[in-house]
């Protein structure tokens, strides 16, 4: 026989469980069940939530955040409304993580830069190159998505990067990009692009402080690795 949520005792229903003991005692499946509220025919909201968290290729919470809207709507029991709700919750979680990391952000500390961008970039299926433009006190003047696609020496134009820097009168800047593979190890193109941009910055008097590559819960700083030489950091 099919079990519905009403067949469960109150202590086993995630909504009532949250009221009685707090959200922190709920499992990932139960938290999602509270958000989607209802199941489908012959299936509780917890069972439906379990299926969502086990979608092939997107298992677990990290995968859940990456499920495309169209793929969510293909899941039995998930219509347009629930799919949009789920995507909005995933985006809200990412923004909350970024907001918390912003308080610790220091542009001379690559670990804090990685923390700040981790949830935003580690789920991306394409490489993104972001420029962080700083003033003389290394305070952020502008954050700019510079490029989306494969980051290689033939496609990245230092000219575009420095037009942004000159526009806001930046004296220092940091580059951040992600590796969708999850492995932040710099490629030969990563190193070549970084060196091209660093040399162009020297001519203009605008210093590249670091290039941070984001993987899946991991990062590499080209300055920490000695690939990008130490500068004055003004």
Secondary structure, DSSP 8 states (H G I E B T S, - for coil): ----GGGS-GGGSHHHHHHHH-GGGS-HHHHHHHHH---BTTB-HHHHHHHHTT-TT--HHHHHTT--HHHHHTSTT--HHHHHHHHHHHHHHHHHHHHHHHTT--TT-HHHHHHHHHHHHTT-SS-EEEEEEE-TT--EEEEEEEEES---TTT--HHHHHHHHHHTT-SEEEEEEE-TTS-----HHHHHHHHHHHHHHHHHT-EEEEEEEE-SS-EEETTTTTSS------
